[in-house]
């Protein structure tokens, strides 16, 4: 399993490397690879911004990550952003700037997992 995370992140992705109040932003984080990455980062103590299209799944995932953090002696903070990247590809940059200003501008983002995708 560790080989998978090293392949995904390249080097050790820990709060010891990035700092104790490090944040990770993960798109497509409520299922599959994105969710597993979120779980791994929660175990490492990262705070996590979750971006996906389904608010109910986002909130459930956020709660799960907070519980994983507690099981590993970390207080994991979470933020959720509902955004359907499959529908919002043609949005103007000012919309993304607003999302950044309202949700991300006050945190130091150490890790980005851009996992959202569609066929």
VENPE-V668749 format. One record per helix or strand of 2 or more residues. SS is the DSSP state (alpha for helix, beta for strand). FROM is the first residue (numbers start at 1). TO is the last residue. If there is no record, write none. Layout:
ss & from & to
SS & FROM & TO
SS & FROM & TO
This chain:
ss & from & to
alpha & 2 & 9
alpha & 15 & 18
beta & 23 & 27
alpha & 32 & 44
beta & 47 & 52
alpha & 55 & 71
beta & 78 & 82
alpha & 93 & 103
beta & 109 & 114
